């Protein structure tokens, strides 16, 4: 005989209906699918677009601060970079100040693709914001969580 306590269906429904983490995950997945579909013709995912945009800066980025900006661990970031490097969109070089570090920069092909993707992002972003009541408030509340 098991000493395990069963969780009631009422508890399951309570968590399903009220869990902020679950609702945030579902919304994030829906938004990710939306942008993935929009970027598909360019051969990009929403995550790759965000990564390319984060690299759109005057000076090459270090992996650690970039991972923190994107709320990723370094291992996940390194894995996400591989297809972009293979496509010639991102270049990884040794940091001249600390030879153990790596600097990431967009190549000219990466800059071109990012410029092509930006109107797609703007269109989808406008449509998504139109579905929300107060996007600025949502952004502020989400920022407060992170």
Backbone as a chain_set.jsonl record, in Angstrom:
{"seq": "XXXXXXXXXXXXXXXXXXXXXXXXXXXXXXXXXXXXXXXXXXXXXXXXXXXXXXXXXXXXXXXXXXXXXXXXXXXXXXXXXXXXXXXXXXXXXXXXXXXXXXXXXXXXXXXXXXXXXXXXXXXXXXXXXXXXXXXXXXXXXXXXXX", "coords": {"N": [[0.84, -1.173, 0.0], [0.516, 2.236, -0.727], [1.939, 5.193, 0.7], [1.563, 7.562, -0.371], [0.217, 10.782, -0.848], [-2.615, 11.87, -2.51], [-3.086, 14.466, -4.858], [-5.704, 16.691, -5.116], [-8.219, 17.06, -7.69], [-9.342, 19.56, -7.667], [-7.253, 21.11, -6.658], [-5.422, 20.835, -8.715], [-6.804, 22.17, -10.766], [-6.914, 24.703, -9.614], [-4.183, 25.451, -9.618], [-3.694, 25.318, -12.372], [-5.337, 27.398, -13.288], [-4.44, 29.662, -11.921], [-1.656, 29.883, -11.759], [1.02, 31.893, -12.2], [3.525, 31.447, -13.352], [3.044, 29.312, -15.147], [1.202, 30.593, -16.878], [2.804, 32.668, -17.887], [4.78, 31.133, -19.204], [3.215, 29.85, -21.164], [2.298, 32.076, -22.632], [4.758, 33.095, -23.497], [5.647, 30.993, -25.115], [3.665, 31.009, -27.103], [4.074, 33.557, -28.231], [6.676, 33.193, -29.146], [6.287, 31.172, -31.073], [4.734, 32.601, -32.901], [6.543, 34.614, -33.819], [8.553, 32.955, -34.781], [7.249, 31.767, -36.985], [6.908, 34.062, -38.548], [9.555, 34.788, -39.122], [10.46, 32.624, -40.54], [10.713, 32.541, -43.377], [13.066, 33.863, -43.73], [14.861, 32.165, -42.724], [15.343, 32.221, -40.009], [14.981, 31.977, -36.43], [12.961, 33.212, -33.705], [14.587, 33.467, -31.475], [17.142, 33.54, -32.618], [16.942, 35.919, -34.041], [16.737, 37.741, -31.883], [19.235, 37.336, -30.743], [20.975, 38.137, -32.835], [20.188, 40.821, -32.949], [21.011, 41.677, -30.426], [23.706, 41.612, -30.826], [24.122, 43.68, -32.496], [25.908, 46.19, -32.399], [28.369, 48.758, -31.751], [30.862, 47.838, -30.769], [32.411, 44.622, -30.509], [30.777, 42.019, -28.662], [31.237, 40.541, -25.412], [30.961, 37.151, -24.354], [29.925, 36.5, -21.743], [28.564, 38.917, -20.622], [26.72, 39.202, -22.718], [25.231, 36.837, -22.563], [24.032, 37.275, -20.075], [22.446, 39.538, -20.667], [20.597, 38.381, -22.422], [19.411, 36.609, -20.757], [20.359, 33.978, -20.587], [22.244, 30.958, -20.038], [25.797, 30.571, -20.357], [26.534, 28.259, -21.773], [24.218, 27.576, -23.192], [23.999, 29.847, -24.788], [26.364, 29.609, -26.29], [25.748, 27.292, -27.757], [23.557, 28.269, -29.195], [24.8, 30.088, -30.823], [26.246, 28.62, -32.686], [24.841, 27.731, -35.178], [24.546, 30.251, -36.344], [27.128, 31.14, -36.684], [28.042, 29.156, -38.451], [26.502, 29.858, -40.668], [27.722, 32.15, -41.371], [26.965, 34.546, -40.229], [27.678, 35.525, -37.793], [30.69, 36.224, -36.102], [33.313, 34.863, -34.207], [35.856, 35.872, -32.132], [39.075, 35.893, -30.499], [39.385, 37.623, -27.45], [41.236, 40.537, -27.26], [42.169, 41.767, -24.965], [41.789, 39.973, -22.805], [42.831, 36.961, -23.341], [41.52, 34.613, -22.842], [38.883, 35.107, -23.134], [36.067, 35.534, -25.393], [35.064, 37.402, -28.204], [32.185, 38.563, -29.831], [30.791, 39.307, -32.96], [28.641, 40.798, -35.402], [28.712, 39.783, -38.773], [29.056, 41.207, -42.076], [27.131, 39.906, -43.583], [25.429, 39.086, -41.541], [24.539, 41.561, -40.616], [23.14, 42.41, -42.874], [21.093, 40.463, -43.052], [19.818, 40.936, -40.625], [18.846, 43.512, -41.085], [16.968, 42.887, -43.054], [15.223, 41.354, -41.564], [14.183, 43.088, -39.7], [11.885, 44.724, -40.577], [9.977, 42.673, -40.648], [9.878, 41.888, -37.965], [8.937, 44.332, -36.882], [6.357, 44.523, -38.032], [5.069, 42.208, -36.992], [5.363, 42.728, -34.292], [3.889, 45.107, -33.947], [1.341, 44.094, -34.519], [1.048, 42.253, -32.426], [1.199, 43.942, -30.179], [-1.145, 45.368, -30.623], [-3.06, 43.559, -29.874], [-2.841, 43.568, -27.198], [-3.779, 45.232, -24.178], [-2.397, 47.361, -22.679], [0.579, 47.738, -23.555], [2.936, 48.977, -22.717], [2.703, 48.968, -19.947], [2.646, 46.213, -19.493], [5.257, 45.526, -20.37], [6.739, 46.887, -18.405], [5.915, 45.531, -16.094], [6.798, 42.931, -16.679], [9.533, 43.416, -16.826], [9.996, 44.043, -14.185], [9.808, 41.55, -13.046], [12.063, 40.317, -13.972]], "CA": [[0.0, 0.0, 0.0], [1.31, 3.462, -0.857], [1.699, 6.288, 1.651], [1.512, 8.78, -1.182], [-1.017, 11.569, -0.765], [-3.096, 12.31, -3.817], [-3.453, 15.871, -5.001], [-7.08, 16.712, -5.61], [-8.497, 17.703, -8.966], [-9.576, 20.975, -7.371], [-5.929, 21.731, -6.543], [-4.875, 20.871, -10.076], [-7.491, 23.245, -11.482], [-6.471, 25.963, -9.011], [-2.853, 25.768, -10.141], [-3.847, 25.579, -13.811], [-5.996, 28.674, -13.538], [-3.851, 30.817, -11.234], [-0.19, 29.858, -11.732], [1.627, 32.917, -13.056], [4.624, 30.843, -14.115], [2.435, 28.591, -16.263], [0.634, 31.547, -17.829], [3.931, 33.326, -18.557], [5.374, 30.161, -20.125], [2.309, 29.666, -22.306], [2.337, 33.298, -23.444], [6.076, 33.173, -24.134], [5.683, 30.0, -26.201], [2.791, 31.487, -28.185], [4.772, 34.669, -28.895], [7.826, 32.618, -29.851], [5.783, 30.511, -32.295], [4.294, 33.657, -33.82], [7.712, 35.22, -34.447], [9.226, 31.906, -35.563], [6.547, 31.683, -38.277], [7.17, 35.287, -39.306], [10.951, 34.809, -39.558], [10.795, 31.374, -41.234], [11.134, 32.801, -44.76], [14.444, 34.359, -43.673], [15.698, 31.126, -42.143], [15.662, 32.611, -38.634], [14.023, 31.792, -35.346], [12.863, 34.423, -32.892], [15.773, 33.515, -30.626], [18.265, 33.984, -33.434], [16.749, 37.348, -34.293], [17.099, 38.447, -30.656], [20.686, 37.235, -30.59], [21.578, 39.035, -33.83], [19.921, 42.202, -32.536], [21.873, 41.961, -29.275], [25.069, 41.785, -31.342], [24.145, 44.874, -33.344], [26.524, 47.211, -31.543], [29.63, 49.225, -32.346], [31.996, 47.017, -30.325], [32.053, 43.209, -30.313], [30.291, 41.677, -27.321], [31.777, 39.399, -24.681], [29.94, 36.123, -24.171], [29.287, 36.584, -20.417], [27.547, 39.972, -20.557], [25.663, 38.944, -23.699], [24.38, 35.796, -21.974], [23.235, 37.918, -19.026], [21.443, 40.374, -21.333], [19.578, 37.515, -23.018], [18.936, 35.709, -19.699], [20.754, 32.622, -20.982], [23.546, 30.583, -19.506], [26.836, 30.643, -21.387], [26.5, 27.042, -22.581], [23.084, 27.704, -24.105], [24.371, 30.878, -25.753], [27.356, 29.031, -27.194], [25.026, 26.392, -28.668], [22.717, 29.092, -30.074], [25.671, 30.794, -31.768], [26.834, 27.713, -33.691], [24.273, 27.829, -36.528], [24.768, 31.599, -36.877], [28.53, 31.154, -37.12], [28.103, 28.317, -39.667], [25.896, 30.609, -41.775], [28.531, 33.328, -41.64], [26.263, 35.732, -39.737], [28.366, 35.95, -36.576], [32.104, 35.865, -36.047], [33.836, 34.765, -32.842], [37.295, 36.132, -32.094], [39.706, 35.962, -29.184], [39.437, 38.966, -26.865], [42.623, 41.009, -27.245], [42.531, 42.151, -23.593], [41.85, 38.728, -22.03], [42.87, 35.934, -24.392], [40.594, 33.515, -22.51], [37.541, 35.539, -23.513], [35.702, 35.55, -26.812], [34.28, 38.55, -28.661], [31.218, 38.195, -30.877], [30.345, 40.442, -33.767], [27.903, 40.504, -36.625], [29.414, 39.961, -40.04], [28.233, 42.02, -42.986], [25.962, 39.084, -43.925], [24.544, 39.16, -40.39], [23.923, 42.888, -40.62], [22.177, 42.432, -43.981], [19.932, 39.651, -42.673], [19.127, 41.651, -39.553], [18.105, 44.606, -41.727], [15.814, 42.276, -43.726], [14.312, 40.82, -40.55], [13.605, 44.152, -38.88], [10.492, 45.045, -40.944], [9.137, 41.538, -40.252], [9.69, 42.041, -36.525], [8.078, 45.5, -36.629], [4.989, 44.175, -38.399], [4.536, 41.258, -36.015], [5.334, 43.39, -32.994], [2.719, 45.997, -33.954], [0.133, 43.264, -34.44], [0.971, 41.7, -31.081], [0.845, 45.037, -29.265], [-2.54, 45.738, -30.864], [-3.891, 42.602, -29.147], [-2.685, 43.815, -25.76], [-4.38, 46.49, -23.74], [-1.412, 48.38, -22.332], [1.857, 47.061, -23.762], [3.971, 49.606, -21.895], [2.54, 48.465, -18.579], [3.082, 44.809, -19.499], [6.718, 45.535, -20.421], [7.249, 47.3, -17.086], [5.676, 44.44, -15.138], [7.705, 41.83, -17.003], [10.881, 43.855, -16.427], [10.072, 43.939, -12.727], [10.017, 40.143, -12.716], [13.413, 39.888, -14.339]], "C": [[0.893, 1.247, 0.0], [0.93, 4.485, 0.207], [1.584, 7.618, 0.925], [0.169, 9.466, -1.025], [-1.39, 12.023, -2.164], [-3.412, 13.803, -3.774], [-4.818, 15.914, -5.67], [-7.175, 17.392, -6.97], [-8.726, 19.196, -8.755], [-8.249, 21.735, -7.272], [-5.284, 21.863, -7.922], [-5.495, 22.016, -10.866], [-7.104, 24.616, -10.935], [-5.122, 26.391, -9.575], [-2.941, 26.099, -11.625], [-4.375, 26.983, -14.077], [-5.276, 29.878, -12.945], [-2.331, 30.906, -11.321], [0.397, 30.864, -12.729], [2.742, 32.338, -13.912], [4.076, 30.101, -15.339], [1.895, 29.549, -17.315], [1.725, 32.304, -18.579], [4.591, 32.396, -19.564], [4.509, 29.978, -21.363], [2.33, 30.878, -23.222], [3.666, 33.421, -24.175], [6.17, 32.188, -25.294], [4.823, 30.443, -27.384], [3.46, 32.628, -28.948], [5.955, 34.14, -29.695], [7.38, 31.935, -31.142], [5.371, 31.54, -33.337], [5.481, 34.253, -34.569], [8.521, 34.194, -35.239], [8.578, 31.773, -36.944], [6.889, 32.887, -39.154], [8.586, 35.303, -39.879], [11.343, 33.603, -40.418], [11.315, 31.617, -42.649], [12.577, 33.304, -44.829], [15.404, 33.317, -43.096], [16.145, 31.433, -40.727], [14.585, 32.134, -37.683], [13.947, 33.102, -34.57], [14.074, 34.567, -31.988], [17.003, 33.989, -31.382], [18.158, 35.465, -33.769], [17.176, 38.151, -33.067], [18.61, 38.447, -30.448], [21.406, 38.146, -31.579], [21.376, 40.494, -33.431], [20.807, 42.593, -31.358], [23.324, 42.167, -29.695], [25.209, 43.012, -32.234], [24.608, 46.06, -32.504], [27.866, 47.597, -32.142], [30.842, 48.36, -31.987], [31.554, 45.565, -30.163], [31.73, 42.906, -28.851], [31.08, 40.521, -26.724], [30.639, 38.421, -24.399], [29.201, 36.277, -22.835], [28.221, 37.663, -20.327], [26.4, 39.766, -21.555], [24.694, 37.882, -23.168], [23.482, 36.399, -20.895], [22.128, 38.775, -19.633], [20.282, 39.534, -21.856], [18.977, 36.527, -22.022], [19.167, 34.246, -20.079], [22.019, 32.253, -20.217], [24.534, 30.52, -20.677], [26.811, 29.43, -22.319], [25.38, 27.109, -23.615], [23.38, 28.743, -25.175], [25.368, 30.331, -26.768], [26.692, 28.105, -28.206], [24.179, 27.188, -29.664], [23.551, 29.813, -31.131], [26.131, 29.912, -32.918], [26.187, 27.809, -35.065], [24.487, 29.204, -37.165], [26.2, 31.756, -37.374], [28.663, 30.35, -38.414], [27.547, 29.049, -40.884], [26.688, 31.862, -42.128], [27.886, 34.627, -41.191], [26.946, 36.35, -38.521], [29.794, 35.432, -36.64], [32.538, 35.866, -34.587], [35.347, 34.916, -32.903], [37.786, 36.131, -30.658], [39.716, 37.412, -28.723], [40.9, 39.384, -26.747], [43.094, 41.396, -25.843], [42.724, 40.911, -22.721], [41.732, 37.577, -23.01], [41.986, 34.725, -24.087], [39.181, 33.839, -22.971], [37.324, 35.505, -25.018], [34.816, 36.759, -27.083], [33.429, 38.11, -29.843], [30.831, 39.442, -31.649], [29.563, 39.947, -34.97], [28.833, 40.671, -37.82], [28.553, 40.861, -40.923], [27.003, 41.233, -43.426], [24.948, 39.097, -42.783], [23.829, 40.492, -40.318], [22.857, 42.986, -41.71], [20.914, 41.654, -43.616], [19.133, 40.334, -41.572], [18.296, 42.802, -40.127], [16.872, 44.076, -42.462], [14.77, 41.809, -42.721], [13.596, 41.921, -39.779], [12.185, 44.537, -39.3], [9.513, 43.916, -40.578], [8.834, 41.634, -38.763], [8.743, 43.197, -36.225], [6.615, 45.186, -36.93], [4.359, 43.259, -37.354], [4.403, 41.899, -34.634], [4.148, 44.338, -32.886], [1.43, 45.196, -33.797], [-0.039, 42.676, -33.041], [0.58, 42.772, -30.07], [-0.617, 45.444, -29.418], [-3.495, 44.804, -30.117], [-3.849, 42.828, -27.643], [-3.336, 45.13, -25.396], [-3.357, 47.589, -23.552], [-0.038, 47.726, -22.385], [2.971, 47.663, -22.91], [3.902, 49.109, -20.452], [3.014, 47.012, -18.492], [4.601, 44.728, -19.523], [7.309, 45.885, -19.054], [7.061, 46.18, -16.065], [6.583, 43.253, -15.404], [9.14, 42.174, -16.613], [11.048, 43.745, -14.915], [10.303, 42.498, -12.283], [11.445, 39.691, -12.994], [14.445, 40.785, -13.714]], "O": [[1.922, 1.274, 0.676], [-0.239, 4.627, 0.567], [1.517, 8.675, 1.554], [-0.881, 8.825, -1.062], [-0.54, 12.51, -2.911], [-3.932, 14.321, -2.786], [-5.048, 15.243, -6.676], [-6.318, 18.192, -7.345], [-8.334, 20.006, -9.596], [-8.139, 22.866, -7.746], [-4.676, 22.885, -8.241], [-4.789, 22.75, -11.557], [-6.98, 25.578, -11.692], [-4.938, 27.545, -9.961], [-2.324, 27.061, -12.083], [-3.909, 27.669, -14.987], [-5.473, 31.002, -13.409], [-1.772, 31.947, -10.975], [0.28, 30.696, -13.943], [2.883, 32.706, -15.078], [4.598, 30.256, -16.444], [2.106, 29.343, -18.51], [1.59, 32.557, -19.776], [4.928, 32.824, -20.668], [5.018, 29.953, -22.483], [2.374, 30.736, -24.444], [3.699, 33.807, -25.344], [6.716, 32.522, -26.346], [5.215, 30.269, -28.538], [3.417, 32.66, -30.178], [6.203, 34.6, -30.809], [8.015, 32.097, -32.185], [5.635, 31.364, -34.527], [5.449, 34.386, -35.792], [9.113, 34.535, -36.263], [9.276, 31.679, -37.954], [7.128, 32.746, -40.353], [8.797, 35.777, -40.995], [12.446, 33.569, -40.965], [12.266, 30.961, -43.075], [13.232, 33.185, -45.865], [16.607, 33.558, -42.993], [17.196, 30.969, -40.286], [13.436, 31.916, -38.069], [14.774, 33.993, -34.76], [14.542, 35.682, -31.759], [17.811, 34.751, -30.851], [19.159, 36.181, -33.781], [17.902, 39.137, -33.198], [19.186, 39.449, -30.025], [22.344, 38.85, -31.205], [22.291, 41.308, -33.56], [21.3, 43.719, -31.301], [24.086, 42.829, -28.991], [26.312, 43.338, -32.674], [23.801, 46.825, -31.974], [28.433, 46.855, -32.943], [31.74, 48.173, -32.808], [30.433, 45.309, -29.724], [32.331, 43.465, -27.934], [31.535, 39.63, -27.442], [29.49, 38.828, -24.227], [27.974, 36.192, -22.802], [27.077, 37.361, -19.987], [25.253, 40.112, -21.273], [23.479, 38.019, -23.311], [22.299, 36.065, -20.814], [20.991, 38.742, -19.161], [19.122, 39.93, -21.744], [18.137, 35.705, -22.387], [18.291, 33.397, -19.915], [22.775, 33.128, -19.797], [24.135, 30.427, -21.838], [27.043, 29.565, -23.52], [25.574, 26.743, -24.774], [23.049, 28.542, -26.344], [25.228, 30.565, -27.968], [27.037, 28.132, -29.387], [24.093, 26.827, -30.837], [23.053, 30.112, -32.217], [26.38, 30.411, -34.015], [26.907, 27.957, -36.053], [24.596, 29.311, -38.386], [26.447, 32.432, -38.373], [29.311, 30.794, -39.361], [28.05, 28.888, -41.997], [26.352, 32.559, -43.086], [28.215, 35.695, -41.708], [26.808, 37.544, -38.256], [30.063, 34.351, -37.163], [32.175, 36.76, -33.823], [36.03, 34.19, -33.625], [37.014, 36.34, -29.721], [40.017, 38.318, -29.5], [41.712, 38.647, -26.186], [44.292, 41.357, -25.563], [43.706, 40.812, -21.985], [40.632, 37.258, -23.461], [41.729, 33.905, -24.968], [38.372, 32.934, -23.175], [38.271, 35.454, -25.803], [33.934, 37.092, -26.291], [33.886, 37.389, -30.729], [30.576, 40.497, -31.067], [29.784, 38.849, -35.482], [29.643, 41.597, -37.863], [27.442, 41.23, -40.542], [25.939, 41.819, -43.625], [23.741, 39.118, -43.027], [22.643, 40.548, -39.995], [21.797, 43.574, -41.496], [19.8, 42.126, -43.843], [17.903, 40.309, -41.59], [17.167, 43.031, -39.693], [15.839, 44.745, -42.49], [13.571, 41.863, -42.995], [12.504, 41.696, -39.257], [11.33, 44.668, -38.423], [8.358, 44.178, -40.239], [7.687, 41.482, -38.343], [7.839, 43.057, -35.401], [5.732, 45.551, -36.155], [3.246, 43.509, -36.889], [3.446, 41.638, -33.906], [3.474, 44.375, -31.857], [0.54, 45.575, -33.036], [-1.158, 42.612, -32.53], [-0.267, 42.541, -29.208], [-1.257, 45.826, -28.438], [-4.606, 45.202, -29.767], [-4.708, 42.343, -26.906], [-3.429, 46.037, -26.223], [-3.44, 48.635, -24.196], [0.453, 47.22, -21.376], [3.849, 46.943, -22.434], [4.93, 48.862, -19.822], [3.695, 46.628, -17.54], [5.185, 43.943, -18.775], [8.264, 45.252, -18.603], [7.955, 45.917, -15.26], [7.086, 42.632, -14.467], [9.876, 41.317, -16.126], [12.122, 43.393, -14.428], [10.93, 42.26, -11.25], [11.965, 38.794, -12.331], [15.642, 40.579, -13.911]]}, "num_chains": 1, "name": "protein.A"}
